[in-house]
Amino acid sequence: MRTRRGFTLIELLVVIAIIGVLIGLLLPAVQKVREAAARIQCKNNLKQIGLALHCYHDRMNGFPPAYFSNLLPGTQPSDPDGDCTWNEKGPGWGWGAFLLNDLEQNNLYRQIRFDLDIKDPANAAARTMTLKVYICPSEPHSDPFMTVDANGNSLVMLAHSSYIGMNGAPNGVTSDAFDNNGAFIRNTRLQMKDITDGLSNTLFIGERCTNMSNTTWVGAVQGSVVPDLRYKDTADQMANAEGDAALVLAHGSTTHLPNNPVVTDADATASFHTNGVNFLFGDGSVQSINSGIDPNVYQALCTRNGGEPNAGDW
């Protein structure tokens, strides 16, 4: 009679161990492929946004403002105290909303009551609409988020975005959204001729991920703040929060570099990409920049009119 030989326990354990090692070797490779695909899609999103910006410029004779907000009575456009969150009364619609027609989102654009505040109930459906073109595939938290005021009270839900307008350097957006030296300024529609450093030397759009703070395509909700999510404690997040302008704007400086692990700042730039933060330049090109860039070069790239020579050589 023929006997059938089976696996011994030791042989089975060896096979399982080998399979485990192979899976362990395979997973990093799969993750690298997924991240490479996500990075490419993110760059494609930015290129679409860049094309939309140029189409908007052709139609409107200028790029969209960072966001639009009427000012409180008696307030000068350039408030002497410098804090743009103190003299606004809305509606607050941002550059991402103004670009909708140029991103083939005409139906959504028509739903928005631009004459009404973002918080108005008539805009509830529009302000929570998630748009694929505004979401980086590497971002795990892309659902709408709740905005809050300085006391932590809930205001309204907003659609998430991974992309943020560059307001300038070195000053932050809470104090200088209206007079900074970047490509996007509150209540100002800049033209190509205003980008005197050159479109290829000026950052227009960057990334911000949720390990730093929440960002939206909708606009700056008047009365809201942007908590710094790099702090673990809620009280610390609120104590280091930025003003409403940080919902749609970022800044850079020699100490606020992309993906800088030591920066806890809600209005800087960051991504979940391993190779850096993707940026859209004014000429429509997209490049990745990490915290290893020369700090002075990065600050120069953040300005539209700094007059820095060879800012693009990095």
Phi and psi in degrees as GROMACS dihedral restraints (atoms count N, CA, C in turn):
[ dihedral_restraints ]
;  ai    aj    ak    al  type     phi  dphi    fc
    3     4     5     6     1   -78.7    20    10
    4     5     6     7     1   135.8    20    10
    6     7     8     9     1  -102.4    20    10
    7     8     9    10     1   143.9    20    10
    9    10    11    12     1   -96.5    20    10
   10    11    12    13     1   127.7    20    10
   12    13    14    15     1   -93.3    20    10
   13    14    15    16     1   123.9    20    10
   15    16    17    18     1  -101.0    20    10
   16    17    18    19     1   179.9    20    10
   18    19    20    21     1   -74.8    20    10
   19    20    21    22     1   140.0    20    10
   21    22    23    24     1   -80.0    20    10
   22    23    24    25     1   164.7    20    10
   24    25    26    27     1   -60.8    20    10
   25    26    27    28     1   -40.2    20    10
   27    28    29    30     1   -64.3    20    10
   28    29    30    31     1   -43.3    20    10
   30    31    32    33     1   -62.2    20    10
   31    32    33    34     1   -40.8    20    10
   33    34    35    36     1   -63.0    20    10
   34    35    36    37     1   -42.8    20    10
   36    37    38    39     1   -65.0    20    10
   37    38    39    40     1   -36.3    20    10
   39    40    41    42     1   -64.5    20    10
   40    41    42    43     1   -44.4    20    10
   42    43    44    45     1   -61.4    20    10
   43    44    45    46     1   -44.3    20    10
   45    46    47    48     1   -61.8    20    10
   46    47    48    49     1   -40.7    20    10
   48    49    50    51     1   -63.0    20    10
   49    50    51    52     1   -42.4    20    10
   51    52    53    54     1   -63.4    20    10
   52    53    54    55     1   -43.2    20    10
   54    55    56    57     1   -61.7    20    10
   55    56    57    58     1   -40.7    20    10
   57    58    59    60     1   -62.3    20    10
   58    59    60    61     1   -40.9    20    10
   60    61    62    63     1   -64.7    20    10
   61    62    63    64     1   -42.9    20    10
   63    64    65    66     1   -62.7    20    10
   64    65    66    67     1   -42.0    20    10
   66    67    68    69     1   -64.0    20    10
   67    68    69    70     1   -41.0    20    10
   69    70    71    72     1   -61.4    20    10
   70    71    72    73     1   -34.8    20    10
   72    73    74    75     1   -75.5    20    10
   73    74    75    76     1   -30.0    20    10
   75    76    77    78     1   -78.5    20    10
   76    77    78    79     1   -38.5    20    10
   78    79    80    81     1   -58.1    20    10
   79    80    81    82     1   -46.4    20    10
   81    82    83    84     1   -59.6    20    10
   82    83    84    85     1   -36.8    20    10
   84    85    86    87     1   -65.7    20    10
   85    86    87    88     1   -41.7    20    10
   87    88    89    90     1   -63.6    20    10
   88    89    90    91     1   -42.6    20    10
   90    91    92    93     1   -63.5    20    10
   91    92    93    94     1   -38.0    20    10
   93    94    95    96     1   -65.1    20    10
   94    95    96    97     1   -39.8    20    10
   96    97    98    99     1   -65.0    20    10
   97    98    99   100     1   -42.4    20    10
   99   100   101   102     1   -64.0    20    10
  100   101   102   103     1   -43.2    20    10
  102   103   104   105     1   -66.6    20    10
  103   104   105   106     1   -37.8    20    10
  105   106   107   108     1   -62.5    20    10
  106   107   108   109     1   -41.5    20    10
  108   109   110   111     1   -66.3    20    10
  109   110   111   112     1   -40.6    20    10
  111   112   113   114     1   -64.5    20    10
  112   113   114   115     1   -40.6    20    10
  114   115   116   117     1   -63.8    20    10
  115   116   117   118     1   -40.2    20    10
  117   118   119   120     1   -65.8    20    10
  118   119   120   121     1   -43.0    20    10
  120   121   122   123     1   -65.0    20    10
  121   122   123   124     1   -38.0    20    10
  123   124   125   126     1   -61.2    20    10
  124   125   126   127     1   -44.1    20    10
  126   127   128   129     1   -64.5    20    10
  127   128   129   130     1   -37.7    20    10
  129   130   131   132     1   -63.6    20    10
  130   131   132   133     1   -39.7    20    10
  132   133   134   135     1   -58.0    20    10
  133   134   135   136     1   -46.0    20    10
  135   136   137   138     1   -65.4    20    10
  136   137   138   139     1   -35.6    20    10
  138   139   140   141     1   -65.9    20    10
  139   140   141   142     1   -38.2    20    10
  141   142   143   144     1   -63.4    20    10
  142   143   144   145     1   -41.0    20    10
  144   145   146   147     1   -64.7    20    10
  145   146   147   148     1   -39.5    20    10
  147   148   149   150     1   -62.2    20    10
  148   149   150   151     1   -42.6    20    10
  150   151   152   153     1   -63.5    20    10
  151   152   153   154     1   -41.3    20    10
  153   154   155   156     1   -62.4    20    10
  154   155   156   157     1   -39.7    20    10
  156   157   158   159     1   -61.4    20    10
  157   158   159   160     1   -41.6    20    10
  159   160   161   162     1   -71.1    20    10
  160   161   162   163     1   -36.3    20    10
  162   163   164   165     1   -63.9    20    10
  163   164   165   166     1   -41.8    20    10
  165   166   167   168     1   -62.5    20    10
  166   167   168   169     1   -42.6    20    10
  168   169   170   171     1   -60.7    20    10
  169   170   171   172     1   -40.7    20    10
  171   172   173   174     1   -65.1    20    10
  172   173   174   175     1   -39.0    20    10
  174   175   176   177     1   -75.0    20    10
  175   176   177   178     1   -40.6    20    10
  177   178   179   180     1  -108.3    20    10
  178   179   180   181     1     2.1    20    10
  180   181   182   183     1    59.0    20    10
  181   182   183   184     1    40.8    20    10
  183   184   185   186     1   165.2    20    10
  184   185   186   187     1   161.0    20    10
  186   187   188   189     1   -78.4    20    10
  187   188   189   190     1   158.8    20    10
  189   190   191   192     1   -66.3    20    10
  190   191   192   193     1   153.5    20    10
  192   193   194   195     1   -68.4    20    10
  193   194   195   196     1   159.7    20    10
  195   196   197   198     1   -55.6    20    10
  196   197   198   199     1   -47.1    20    10
  198   199   200   201     1  -167.2    20    10
  199   200   201   202     1   162.5    20    10
  201   202   203   204     1  -115.7    20    10
  202   203   204   205     1   129.9    20    10
  204   205   206   207     1  -145.4    20    10
  205   206   207   208     1   130.0    20    10
  207   208   209   210     1   -66.6    20    10
  208   209   210   211     1   156.6    20    10
  210   211   212   213     1  -105.9    20    10
  211   212   213   214     1   153.3    20    10
  213   214   215   216     1   -61.9    20    10
  214   215   216   217     1   147.3    20    10
  216   217   218   219     1   -53.9    20    10
  217   218   219   220     1   136.0    20    10
  219   220   221   222     1    84.9    20    10
  220   221   222   223     1    -2.8    20    10
  222   223   224   225     1   -91.2    20    10
  223   224   225   226     1   133.9    20    10
  225   226   227   228     1   -78.7    20    10
  226   227   228   229     1   151.6    20    10
  228   229   230   231     1   -53.1    20    10
  229   230   231   232     1   -37.9    20    10
  231   232   233   234     1  -106.4    20    10
  232   233   234   235     1    93.2    20    10
  234   235   236   237     1   -63.5    20    10
  235   236   237   238     1   127.3    20    10
  237   238   239   240     1   -55.7    20    10
  238   239   240   241     1   -31.1    20    10
  240   241   242   243     1   -77.9    20    10
  241   242   243   244     1   -11.0    20    10
  243   244   245   246     1    80.4    20    10
  244   245   246   247     1   -10.7    20    10
  246   247   248   249     1   -92.5    20    10
  247   248   249   250     1   107.7    20    10
  249   250   251   252     1   -69.5    20    10
  250   251   252   253     1   -15.4    20    10
  252   253   254   255     1   -80.9    20    10
  253   254   255   256     1    -7.8    20    10
  255   256   257   258     1   -93.3    20    10
  256   257   258   259     1   -15.4    20    10
  258   259   260   261     1  -122.8    20    10
  259   260   261   262     1    22.0    20    10
  261   262   263   264     1  -106.0    20    10
  262   263   264   265     1   150.5    20    10
  264   265   266   267     1  -135.2    20    10
  265   266   267   268     1    17.7    20    10
  267   268   269   270     1    87.7    20    10
  268   269   270   271     1  -179.2    20    10
  270   271   272   273     1   -77.0    20    10
  271   272   273   274     1   -27.3    20    10
  273   274   275   276     1    96.7    20    10
  274   275   276   277     1     2.8    20    10
  276   277   278   279     1   -57.9    20    10
  277   278   279   280     1   138.6    20    10
  279   280   281   282     1  -105.6    20    10
  280   281   282   283     1   177.9    20    10
  282   283   284   285     1   -57.9    20    10
  283   284   285   286     1   -35.3    20    10
  285   286   287   288     1   -65.3    20    10
  286   287   288   289     1   -34.5    20    10
  288   289   290   291     1   -72.0    20    10
  289   290   291   292     1   -39.5    20    10
  291   292   293   294     1   -66.7    20    10
  292   293   294   295     1   -22.3    20    10
  294   295   296   297     1   -86.8    20    10
  295   296   297   298     1    -3.5    20    10
  297   298   299   300     1   -56.4    20    10
  298   299   300   301     1   -43.4    20    10
  300   301   302   303     1   -60.2    20    10
  301   302   303   304     1   -34.3    20    10
  303   304   305   306     1   -84.8    20    10
  304   305   306   307     1    -3.1    20    10
  306   307   308   309     1  -111.4    20    10
  307   308   309   310     1    20.6    20    10
  309   310   311   312     1    60.1    20    10
  310   311   312   313     1    37.1    20    10
  312   313   314   315     1  -116.8    20    10
  313   314   315   316     1    47.1    20    10
  315   316   317   318     1   -62.5    20    10
  316   317   318   319     1   -39.6    20    10
  318   319   320   321     1   -63.3    20    10
  319   320   321   322     1   -42.6    20    10
  321   322   323   324     1   -65.4    20    10
  322   323   324   325     1   -41.4    20    10
  324   325   326   327     1   -58.3    20    10
  325   326   327   328     1   -40.8    20    10
  327   328   329   330     1   -70.6    20    10
  328   329   330   331     1   -22.0    20    10
  330   331   332   333     1   -74.0    20    10
  331   332   333   334     1   -23.0    20    10
  333   334   335   336     1   -79.5    20    10
  334   335   336   337     1   132.1    20    10
  336   337   338   339     1   -93.4    20    10
  337   338   339   340     1    89.8    20    10
  339   340   341   342     1   -66.6    20    10
  340   341   342   343     1   -18.6    20    10
  342   343   344   345     1   -80.3    20    10
  343   344   345   346     1   -10.4    20    10
  345   346   347   348     1  -108.2    20    10
  346   347   348   349     1   156.6    20    10
  348   349   350   351     1   -61.0    20    10
  349   350   351   352     1   149.9    20    10
  351   352   353   354     1   -53.9    20    10
  352   353   354   355     1   -37.2    20    10
  354   355   356   357     1   -75.4    20    10
  355   356   357   358     1   -10.2    20    10
  357   358   359   360     1   -61.2    20    10
  358   359   360   361     1   137.8    20    10
  360   361   362   363     1   -55.6    20    10
  361   362   363   364     1   -27.4    20    10
  363   364   365   366     1   -63.9    20    10
  364   365   366   367     1   -20.3    20    10
  366   367   368   369     1  -104.6    20    10
  367   368   369   370     1    12.6    20    10
  369   370   371   372     1   -61.1    20    10
  370   371   372   373     1   -44.4    20    10
  372   373   374   375     1   -69.9    20    10
  373   374   375   376     1   -42.7    20    10
  375   376   377   378     1   -67.1    20    10
  376   377   378   379     1   -41.0    20    10
  378   379   380   381     1   -73.0    20    10
  379   380   381   382     1    -9.5    20    10
  381   382   383   384     1  -110.4    20    10
  382   383   384   385     1    11.2    20    10
  384   385   386   387     1   -78.7    20    10
  385   386   387   388     1   118.4    20    10
  387   388   389   390     1   -81.7    20    10
  388   389   390   391     1   129.2    20    10
  390   391   392   393     1  -116.4    20    10
  391   392   393   394     1   127.2    20    10
  393   394   395   396     1   -59.6    20    10
  394   395   396   397     1   -36.5    20    10
  396   397   398   399     1   -66.6    20    10
  397   398   399   400     1   -19.8    20    10
  399   400   401   402     1  -100.6    20    10
  400   401   402   403     1     8.9    20    10
  402   403   404   405     1  -119.3    20    10
  403   404   405   406     1   124.2    20    10
  405   406   407   408     1   -75.6    20    10
  406   407   408   409     1   132.5    20    10
  408   409   410   411     1   -61.7    20    10
  409   410   411   412     1   -19.1    20    10
  411   412   413   414     1   -81.8    20    10
  412   413   414   415     1    -8.3    20    10
  414   415   416   417     1   -82.8    20    10
  415   416   417   418     1   117.3    20    10
  417   418   419   420     1   -81.6    20    10
  418   419   420   421     1   -14.0    20    10
  420   421   422   423     1  -119.3    20    10
  421   422   423   424     1    78.6    20    10
  423   424   425   426     1  -104.5    20    10
  424   425   426   427     1     3.4    20    10
  426   427   428   429     1   -74.9    20    10
  427   428   429   430     1   160.7    20    10
  429   430   431   432     1   -56.0    20    10
  430   431   432   433     1   151.0    20    10
  432   433   434   435     1  -127.5    20    10
  433   434   435   436     1   160.4    20    10
  435   436   437   438     1   -91.9    20    10
  436   437   438   439     1   126.9    20    10
  438   439   440   441     1   -82.2    20    10
  439   440   441   442     1   154.9    20    10
  441   442   443   444     1  -134.7    20    10
  442   443   444   445     1   159.5    20    10
  444   445   446   447     1   -92.6    20    10
  445   446   447   448     1  -175.9    20    10
  447   448   449   450     1   -64.7    20    10
  448   449   450   451     1   -18.0    20    10
  450   451   452   453     1   -95.9    20    10
  451   452   453   454     1     3.6    20    10
  453   454   455   456     1    84.3    20    10
  454   455   456   457     1     7.6    20    10
  456   457   458   459     1   -76.7    20    10
  457   458   459   460     1   139.6    20    10
  459   460   461   462     1   -68.0    20    10
  460   461   462   463     1   141.5    20    10
  462   463   464   465     1  -113.1    20    10
  463   464   465   466     1   -82.3    20    10
  465   466   467   468     1  -143.3    20    10
  466   467   468   469     1   158.3    20    10
  468   469   470   471     1   -80.1    20    10
  469   470   471   472     1   141.4    20    10
  471   472   473   474     1  -130.1    20    10
  472   473   474   475     1   146.2    20    10
  474   475   476   477     1   -65.5    20    10
  475   476   477   478     1   143.1    20    10
  477   478   479   480     1   -82.4    20    10
  478   479   480   481     1   152.9    20    10
  480   481   482   483     1  -142.1    20    10
  481   482   483   484     1   149.5    20    10
  483   484   485   486     1   -95.9    20    10
  484   485   486   487     1    -4.5    20    10
  486   487   488   489     1  -118.6    20    10
  487   488   489   490     1   141.1    20    10
  489   490   491   492     1  -135.3    20    10
  490   491   492   493     1   137.1    20    10
  492   493   494   495     1   -74.8    20    10
  493   494   495   496     1   143.4    20    10
  495   496   497   498     1   -91.6    20    10
  496   497   498   499     1   119.1    20    10
  498   499   500   501     1   -93.6    20    10
  499   500   501   502     1   -17.4    20    10
  501   502   503   504     1   133.0    20    10
  502   503   504   505     1  -164.1    20    10
  504   505   506   507     1  -157.8    20    10
  505   506   507   508     1   153.3    20    10
  507   508   509   510     1   -91.5    20    10
  508   509   510   511     1    -5.7    20    10
  510   511   512   513     1   -71.0    20    10
  511   512   513   514     1   152.0    20    10
  513   514   515   516     1   -79.2    20    10
  514   515   516   517     1   166.1    20    10
  516   517   518   519     1   -78.5    20    10
  517   518   519   520     1   -24.2    20    10
  519   520   521   522     1   -63.1    20    10
  520   521   522   523     1   -37.0    20    10
  522   523   524   525     1   -96.2    20    10
  523   524   525   526     1   -17.5    20    10
  525   526   527   528     1  -136.8    20    10
  526   527   528   529     1    25.7    20    10
  528   529   530   531     1   -60.3    20    10
  529   530   531   532     1   -27.4    20    10
  531   532   533   534     1   -92.9    20    10
  532   533   534   535     1   -14.7    20    10
  534   535   536   537     1  -140.6    20    10
  535   536   537   538     1    19.2    20    10
  537   538   539   540     1   -76.0    20    10
  538   539   540   541     1   179.3    20    10
  540   541   542   543     1  -111.0    20    10
  541   542   543   544     1    24.3    20    10
  543   544   545   546     1   -97.8    20    10
  544   545   546   547     1  -167.1    20    10
  546   547   548   549     1   -82.2    20    10
  547   548   549   550     1   -18.1    20    10
  549   550   551   552     1  -126.3    20    10
  550   551   552   553     1   121.9    20    10
  552   553   554   555     1  -128.5    20    10
  553   554   555   556     1   143.0    20    10
  555   556   557   558     1   -60.6    20    10
  556   557   558   559     1   133.7    20    10
  558   559   560   561     1    61.7    20    10
  559   560   561   562     1    18.2    20    10
  561   562   563   564     1  -130.5    20    10
  562   563   564   565     1   128.0    20    10
  564   565   566   567     1  -103.1    20    10
  565   566   567   568     1    97.3    20    10
  567   568   569   570     1   -75.0    20    10
  568   569   570   571     1   150.2    20    10
  570   571   572   573     1  -107.8    20    10
  571   572   573   574     1   167.3    20    10
  573   574   575   576     1   -57.3    20    10
  574   575   576   577     1   -36.0    20    10
  576   577   578   579     1   -66.0    20    10
  577   578   579   580     1   -18.9    20    10
  579   580   581   582     1   -79.3    20    10
  580   581   582   583     1   -14.4    20    10
  582   583   584   585     1   -90.0    20    10
  583   584   585   586     1    73.1    20    10
  585   586   587   588     1   -72.5    20    10
  586   587   588   589     1   -17.7    20    10
  588   589   590   591     1   -74.0    20    10
  589   590   591   592     1   -13.3    20    10
  591   592   593   594     1   101.5    20    10
  592   593   594   595     1   138.7    20    10
  594   595   596   597     1   -61.3    20    10
  595   596   597   598     1   -35.0    20    10
  597   598   599   600     1   -76.9    20    10
  598   599   600   601     1    -8.4    20    10
  600   601   602   603     1  -110.6    20    10
  601   602   603   604     1    11.3    20    10
  603   604   605   606     1  -129.3    20    10
  604   605   606   607     1   126.1    20    10
  606   607   608   609     1   -76.4    20    10
  607   608   609   610     1   130.0    20    10
  609   610   611   612     1  -103.9    20    10
  610   611   612   613     1   -50.7    20    10
  612   613   614   615     1  -130.1    20    10
  613   614   615   616     1   136.3    20    10
  615   616   617   618     1  -124.0    20    10
  616   617   618   619     1  -170.7    20    10
  618   619   620   621     1  -110.3    20    10
  619   620   621   622     1   149.9    20    10
  621   622   623   624     1  -142.8    20    10
  622   623   624   625     1   128.7    20    10
  624   625   626   627     1  -106.7    20    10
  625   626   627   628     1   171.5    20    10
  627   628   629   630     1   -78.8    20    10
  628   629   630   631     1     1.0    20    10
  630   631   632   633     1   -83.4    20    10
  631   632   633   634     1     0.8    20    10
  633   634   635   636     1  -115.0    20    10
  634   635   636   637     1   -59.7    20    10
  636   637   638   639     1  -169.0    20    10
  637   638   639   640     1   171.1    20    10
  639   640   641   642     1   -86.4    20    10
  640   641   642   643     1   144.5    20    10
  642   643   644   645     1  -133.3    20    10
  643   644   645   646     1   152.6    20    10
  645   646   647   648     1  -139.2    20    10
  646   647   648   649     1   156.9    20    10
  648   649   650   651     1   -86.9    20    10
  649   650   651   652     1   -12.0    20    10
  651   652   653   654     1   -71.5    20    10
  652   653   654   655     1   -55.1    20    10
  654   655   656   657     1   156.3    20    10
  655   656   657   658     1  -169.9    20    10
  657   658   659   660     1   -97.6    20    10
  658   659   660   661     1   110.0    20    10
  660   661   662   663     1   -76.4    20    10
  661   662   663   664     1   115.5    20    10
  663   664   665   666     1   -59.0    20    10
  664   665   666   667     1   132.1    20    10
  666   667   668   669     1    89.4    20    10
  667   668   669   670     1    -3.0    20    10
  669   670   671   672     1   -95.1    20    10
  670   671   672   673     1   164.2    20    10
  672   673   674   675     1  -129.6    20    10
  673   674   675   676     1   164.6    20    10
  675   676   677   678     1  -117.7    20    10
  676   677   678   679     1   101.3    20    10
  678   679   680   681     1   -62.7    20    10
  679   680   681   682     1   147.0    20    10
  681   682   683   684     1   -87.2    20    10
  682   683   684   685     1   104.6    20    10
  684   685   686   687     1   -78.4    20    10
  685   686   687   688     1    -3.0    20    10
  687   688   689   690     1   -75.3    20    10
  688   689   690   691     1   -17.0    20    10
  690   691   692   693     1   -84.0    20    10
  691   692   693   694     1   140.5    20    10
  693   694   695   696     1   -79.0    20    10
  694   695   696   697     1   -35.6    20    10
  696   697   698   699     1   -84.6    20    10
  697   698   699   700     1   134.2    20    10
  699   700   701   702     1   -60.1    20    10
  700   701   702   703     1   -39.1    20    10
  702   703   704   705     1   -62.3    20    10
  703   704   705   706     1   -40.0    20    10
  705   706   707   708     1   -68.9    20    10
  706   707   708   709     1   -38.2    20    10
  708   709   710   711     1   -57.7    20    10
  709   710   711   712     1   -44.8    20    10
  711   712   713   714     1   -72.9    20    10
  712   713   714   715     1   -36.0    20    10
  714   715   716   717     1   -65.3    20    10
  715   716   717   718     1   -26.1    20    10
  717   718   719   720     1  -109.6    20    10
  718   719   720   721     1    19.5    20    10
  720   721   722   723     1   -69.7    20    10
  721   722   723   724     1   152.5    20    10
  723   724   725   726     1  -100.6    20    10
  724   725   726   727     1   170.2    20    10
  726   727   728   729     1   -74.9    20    10
  727   728   729   730     1   177.7    20    10
  729   730   731   732     1   -60.3    20    10
  730   731   732   733     1   -25.5    20    10
  732   733   734   735     1   -59.7    20    10
  733   734   735   736     1   -27.9    20    10
  735   736   737   738     1   -68.9    20    10
  736   737   738   739     1   -10.6    20    10
  738   739   740   741     1   -66.5    20    10
  739   740   741   742     1   -25.7    20    10
  741   742   743   744     1  -129.0    20    10
  742   743   744   745     1    -4.2    20    10
  744   745   746   747     1  -130.3    20    10
  745   746   747   748     1   151.7    20    10
  747   748   749   750     1  -133.9    20    10
  748   749   750   751     1   162.0    20    10
  750   751   752   753     1  -132.4    20    10
  751   752   753   754     1   168.3    20    10
  753   754   755   756     1  -135.7    20    10
  754   755   756   757     1   165.9    20    10
  756   757   758   759     1  -166.1    20    10
  757   758   759   760     1  -178.9    20    10
  759   760   761   762     1   -67.6    20    10
  760   761   762   763     1   -18.4    20    10
  762   763   764   765     1  -110.5    20    10
  763   764   765   766     1    -2.2    20    10
  765   766   767   768     1  -121.3    20    10
  766   767   768   769     1    74.9    20    10
  768   769   770   771     1   -90.4    20    10
  769   770   771   772     1   159.6    20    10
  771   772   773   774     1   -61.3    20    10
  772   773   774   775     1   133.7    20    10
  774   775   776   777     1    55.8    20    10
  775   776   777   778     1    30.8    20    10
  777   778   779   780     1   -73.2    20    10
  778   779   780   781     1   115.0    20    10
  780   781   782   783     1   -67.3    20    10
  781   782   783   784     1   -19.0    20    10
  783   784   785   786     1   -94.8    20    10
  784   785   786   787     1    -4.7    20    10
  786   787   788   789     1   -89.2    20    10
  787   788   789   790     1   121.1    20    10
  789   790   791   792     1  -109.2    20    10
  790   791   792   793     1    93.7    20    10
  792   793   794   795     1  -150.8    20    10
  793   794   795   796     1   118.5    20    10
  795   796   797   798     1   -72.1    20    10
  796   797   798   799     1   -11.8    20    10
  798   799   800   801     1  -115.2    20    10
  799   800   801   802     1    25.0    20    10
  801   802   803   804     1   -96.6    20    10
  802   803   804   805     1  -161.8    20    10
  804   805   806   807     1  -121.3    20    10
  805   806   807   808     1   144.5    20    10
  807   808   809   810     1  -164.1    20    10
  808   809   810   811     1   159.3    20    10
  810   811   812   813     1  -149.5    20    10
  811   812   813   814     1   171.1    20    10
  813   814   815   816     1   -92.9    20    10
  814   815   816   817     1     4.0    20    10
  816   817   818   819     1   -72.7    20    10
  817   818   819   820     1   143.2    20    10
  819   820   821   822     1   -77.1    20    10
  820   821   822   823     1   -20.7    20    10
  822   823   824   825     1  -101.0    20    10
  823   824   825   826     1     3.8    20    10
  825   826   827   828     1   130.5    20    10
  826   827   828   829     1  -168.0    20    10
  828   829   830   831     1  -103.3    20    10
  829   830   831   832     1   133.5    20    10
  831   832   833   834     1   -81.5    20    10
  832   833   834   835     1   136.4    20    10
  834   835   836   837     1  -129.3    20    10
  835   836   837   838     1   142.8    20    10
  837   838   839   840     1   -97.4    20    10
  838   839   840   841     1   124.3    20    10
  840   841   842   843     1   -88.4    20    10
  841   842   843   844     1   164.3    20    10
  843   844   845   846     1   -63.4    20    10
  844   845   846   847     1   -23.4    20    10
  846   847   848   849     1   -85.1    20    10
  847   848   849   850     1     1.7    20    10
  849   850   851   852     1    96.1    20    10
  850   851   852   853     1    -4.7    20    10
  852   853   854   855     1   -79.8    20    10
  853   854   855   856     1   155.8    20    10
  855   856   857   858     1  -127.9    20    10
  856   857   858   859     1   129.1    20    10
  858   859   860   861     1  -138.8    20    10
  859   860   861   862     1   156.0    20    10
  861   862   863   864     1   -96.2    20    10
  862   863   864   865     1   136.0    20    10
  864   865   866   867     1  -130.0    20    10
  865   866   867   868     1   134.2    20    10
  867   868   869   870     1  -117.7    20    10
  868   869   870   871     1  -178.8    20    10
  870   871   872   873     1   -70.5    20    10
  871   872   873   874     1    -5.6    20    10
  873   874   875   876     1   -82.1    20    10
  874   875   876   877     1    -4.1    20    10
  876   877   878   879     1   -64.2    20    10
  877   878   879   880     1   150.0    20    10
  879   880   881   882     1   -58.2    20    10
  880   881   882   883     1   122.7    20    10
  882   883   884   885     1   -55.4    20    10
  883   884   885   886     1   -38.3    20    10
  885   886   887   888     1   -69.5    20    10
  886   887   888   889     1   -34.4    20    10
  888   889   890   891     1   -67.3    20    10
  889   890   891   892     1   -43.5    20    10
  891   892   893   894     1   -61.5    20    10
  892   893   894   895     1   -44.4    20    10
  894   895   896   897     1   -61.4    20    10
  895   896   897   898     1   -38.0    20    10
  897   898   899   900     1   -64.9    20    10
  898   899   900   901     1   -39.1    20    10
  900   901   902   903     1   -66.5    20    10
  901   902   903   904     1   -24.5    20    10
  903   904   905   906     1   -78.0    20    10
  904   905   906   907     1   -13.8    20    10
  906   907   908   909     1  -102.4    20    10
  907   908   909   910     1   150.0    20    10
  909   910   911   912     1   -93.8    20    10
  910   911   912   913     1   -20.2    20    10
  912   913   914   915     1  -143.9    20    10
  913   914   915   916     1    35.1    20    10
  915   916   917   918     1   -79.7    20    10
  916   917   918   919     1   -16.6    20    10
  918   919   920   921     1    71.5    20    10
  919   920   921   922     1    20.0    20    10
  921   922   923   924     1   -76.1    20    10
  922   923   924   925     1   130.2    20    10
  924   925   926   927     1   -74.0    20    10
  925   926   927   928     1   139.6    20    10
  927   928   929   930     1    54.0    20    10
  928   929   930   931     1    39.4    20    10
  930   931   932   933     1   -62.7    20    10
  931   932   933   934     1   -25.9    20    10
  933   934   935   936     1   -83.6    20    10
  934   935   936   937     1    -5.7    20    10
  936   937   938   939     1   -87.7    20    10
  937   938   939   940     1    91.2    20    10
